[in-house]
Each structure stands twice: as structure tokens, then as C-alpha cells.
Amino acid sequence: MLPDWVYAVILGVIEGLTEFIPVSSTGMMLLAKQAMGLPSGFWDTFAVMVQLGAILAVVVLYFRKLWDQVVRLPTDPEARKFALTVIVAFIPSVVLGLLFHDFIKAVLFDSPMVQCISLILGGIVLLFIDRMAPPPVEHDPFRLTLKRALAIGLFQVLAMMPGVSRSGATIVGGMLFGVEKRAAAEFTFFLAIPTMLGAFVLDAWESRDQLTAETLPLIGIGFAVSFVVAIVVIRTMLAVVTSRGLAPFGWIRIAIGSAGLALLTFA
């Protein structure tokens, strides 16, 4: 067994690499946790809480644009509409997340078979949507209609199942409702801020007995690593989505899910 801080670094890297690309960061971390023989309990909590490091990367990279929206809220209807679209998209995950949080964490987090199948099916969906999505009519993530924002929020609910990528689900939802793929990806980043902050707070409260002088430094390590890696990944992911679409991520999901199923079947 390696020192716990090494596992924290490994999982932090995985989180930073996968939070914003359509391959399911939670599914990847849970599969990695199981592959490394880490026990449930604290490491499941770790997998949720270090996501905040990746979310901070969004805030840093988009700080000027987001701050501009905040400053204009009192006087600009467009800024208020943008804030409302994020809130509307966020609400479905709040409602269903509170209702099913315990079930998801207790049952689905410990089912590698579910995670692998979700990866494969999600990859097939990405390949299909990349070819069959309707022509985009929305190109600005700051000016989506409330209807499209709600549709994206409903698709985000699918990501409560490990193996279903939050970014993948929301980008697919946006593209199906006429949002250009880069704009859908950027709106996904903005929606991640309240969504993952809420998940962080909920998990921190429900797992507060696991947050000790020994475990908090591990979370801090994972947080810092995921932040640094996510800074690089966000820029790369946007370039790939813009130039090559979702297909590369679809094939990655299928490959990882298939390898996982093979290991579960023959190991």
C-alpha cells in the first residue's frame, strides 16, 4: 500500500483531468479507487469534495466575464437573465439530489458494473449526438433562453448516476436544444459552480465525522492538484470540442468502460 497522500494526488489528477470532459469524473475516480483497493467511506467523500478544486479553476479562468455579470446585475436585464438561466438549470439537481443523495452514494457508488455500463452507453450517445444534433441557433452561453437552460438542467440530473458525465449530459442536452457545442460546454462550466458547490457543502455536512486532522490535509492535497490540472484541461477541452466535436470523448468512454467490464468479468 502506498501512503495516503499519494492516493490523494492520483485521485486529484483524475478529477482535474475528467471533471470538464464528457467522461464522468466521479465514475473515473470511483473506478480508480476500487482498482487501488481503497475502502468506501472517506474516499467516497474525498471523490466528491475535491471536485471543488476543479470548479475553482472555472472561476479563475472566467473571472472577468463572471464578475462583469455580477457587477451589471442591478442595472442590466441581460445580466439578470443570465443569472436566472443558471438558477433555473441548477434547480432540478437540487431537488432530486436532496431526494436521492443517500441512495446514490450508498448503492451506485459501490457498483463498478453500473459505472462501466454507463461509460459505454454514454460514449455511444456522444458519438450519435456528435453526428445527429440539430443545427445550432444559440451561440452565446450568456444569453440562453430559460427553456434551453431548463432542458440543460434536466439533462444534468442524469449525471447523479456515477459513470454518466455531468459535462457530457449537459452538453448533449444543450446541443439537442440548439445550443452550439462550445457555448453548451461553457454554460456547463458556469452551471458546475453552484452544482458542485452544493454537492460539496451537502457531503461535507453529512460526512463531517470523517473530516479529521488526518483526512483534511488529504482533501487539501486533492483540491490543489485537481485545481492545477483542471486549469489546463478546460482550455484543451474547449479546443477539442470546437475542432473535433464530442467523438474523441465518446471513444474514450467506450474504451475505458469496456476495459473495466473485461477486468470485472475475467479478473
N, C-alpha and C positions, 0 to 999 in steps of 0.2 A: 504493500500500500504506500502511495505517495503522501507527502504532507498535505493537509487540507488546503493550504494556501495555493498549492499547485492546481488542485481541482478547481479552486475558485478562479484562477487565471484562465484555465482551459474553458470553463463554462462562460466566463466573461467574454472571451474571444468569440465563442459560438454565438452568444447573444448579440454582440455587436455586428457580427457577420450576417446574421439572419433576421434581425428584427424588422428590417425595412425591405427585404427582398421576399418575393412570394414563395417562401419555402417552409414557413412556420418555425419561428424561433423557439416557442415553447416545446413543440414536438421534437426539434433537434436537441434541445437541452435535456429533455426527459430521456430520449434515446441514449444520449451520451452519458447521462447519469447512470442509467441501467447498465450500459456497456462497461462503465468503470466500477460497477459494483457498489455505488453509493446508496445508502439507505434512504427510504422515504422520510418524510417529516421535515427536518430543517432544509434539506437540499431541494425539496419541492418549493418551500417558501423562498429559498435563495433564487430559484429559477424565475419566480415572479418579481421579486424585489429588485434584482439587478437590471430589469428592463428600464427602470427609471434612468439609469445611466445613458442608455441609448436614446431615450426621449429627450434628455438634456442636450444631446447632440443636435436635435432638430431645433430646439430653442436657440442654441448658439448660431447655427448656420442661417436660420431665418429670422434672427433677432430684429434686424432693421425693418423688415416687412411686417412682422407681427407687432412690433412696437408702434409702427406707423398706424396700424389698425386700431390699437388701443388708444392712442392719442386722439384719433379722429372720432372715437365713439360718441362723445357728447354732441358733435356738430354735423357729422356726415352720415346720412342714411345708408350709404353703401357699406360703411364700416360696421354699422349696427346689423345690417343684413348678413354680412359675413359671420359675425359673432353668432347670430341666430342659426345660420346653417350648421355651424359646428355643434351648437347645443342640440338642435333637432337630430343630427346624426348620432349624437352621443347618447340620447335618451334610451333607445332600445337596449343597448348594452347595460345601462344602469339597472333597468327594470329586471331584465332576465338574468343579469349577472348576480344580483342580490338574491333572486329566487333559487338559482341553481348552482351557486358558488360551491356549496359543500359537496353536492353530488359530483360535480365536475372534478373537484380536487381529490375526492376520496375514491372515485371509481375510474374515471377516464385517465387521470394522471398515472395510474398504475397499470395501464393496458397498452403495452407496446404494439400488440397486434392492431388495435384501433388506430394508433398513431401511424403505423406503416401503411395501412389501407387508406387512411385519409391522405397521406402524402401522394400515393399513386393516383387516387381519384382526382385529387386537386391538380396534379400535373396534367392529367388528361383534359380537365376543364380549361386550364390555362392554354393548352395547345389549341383547343377548339375556339375559345373566345378570341385568341390572337388572330384567327383567320375569319371568324364569322361575326364579330362585333359590328353593329351598325355604324355608319359614318358619324363622326363626332360633330356636335353642334355647340358644345361648350368647351372653351379653351382656356379659361381663366379660373383657377381654383378659388379666387377671392370673390367670384360673382356667380356661383352656382345658384340655381333655383332651390327653393325649400323642398320641392318634390324630389329632386335629384339627391339632395342632401339626405332626406329621409330614406330613400332607396339604398344609398351607400351605408347608412347606419343599420338598416335591417340586414344587409349582407354581412356587416361586421359581426353580427350576433353569431354567425356560423363559426367564427374563429374561437368561440368558447370551447370548442372541442379540440384538444391537442392534436396537432397534425394538420389542422385547417389554418392556413396562414391568414393573420388579420390583414396584413397589407394586400395579400393576394385576393382575399374575399372582397375587400373594399374597392380595389382597382377594377376587379371584374364587374362589381355592381355599378361602378361609375361608367365603365365602357359600355355596358349593356343599356344604360340610360343616356347615352350620347355624350359622355364626357371624354375628351381627348386623353389618351393614356398618360401623358406626362402630367397634365392637370389633375387627373384622377390620383396619380401617385403623390403629388404634392398635397392634395387635400387629405389623403391618407396620413401623411406626416402630421398635419395640423390636428386631425382627429385623434391621433395617437396620444397627444399631450394630455387631454382630460381623461381619456380612456385608461391609459396606463398609470396615470397619477391616481385615479380612483382605485384601480386594482392594487397598487402599491399600498395605499392607505388601508384598504379593507384587509389585505393579507397581513400587514404589519400589526393591525389591531387583533385579528383573530389568532395570530401566531406570536403574540407578544411574549409568551412564556419561553419561546425559543430564541429570543433576542437577548443574548447574554454578552458578557465581556469577552467570551471566546468566539462567539459567532458574528458579532457586529463587525470586527475587523475583516472577516472573510467577505461579508456583504460589501464592505467598503472597497475591497480589492476588486471584486467582480464589477461593482459600479464603475470604478475608474477605468478598468480595462474595456468594458463594453462601450463607455463614452468615447474613448480614443478610437477604437476600431470603427464605431458607427459613423464618426465624422468622415472617414474615408469612404465607407460603404455607401452612404447616402449619395454622394457625388457620383460614384461609379454606377450605382443602380439607376439613377436618372439618365445617365449617358447610355446605358444598355437598353433601357426601356424605350428611349427616344429613337435609337438607331436600329434596334433588333426586336423590339416588342417583348412579349412575355414568353415566347417559345423557349429561350435558353433556361428559364427558371422552371418551366414545365418539365423539360427533360431531366433537370437536376432532381426535382421532386420524385419523378418516376424511378430514377436510378437509385436514390437513397432508400426510398420505400421498398423497392424490390430487393435490394441488398439486405435490408432489415428483415423482411419476410423470409428470405433464404436462411439467414442466421437463426431466426426463431424456429424454422422448420427442421433444419438439419443439425443445429448445434447440440 
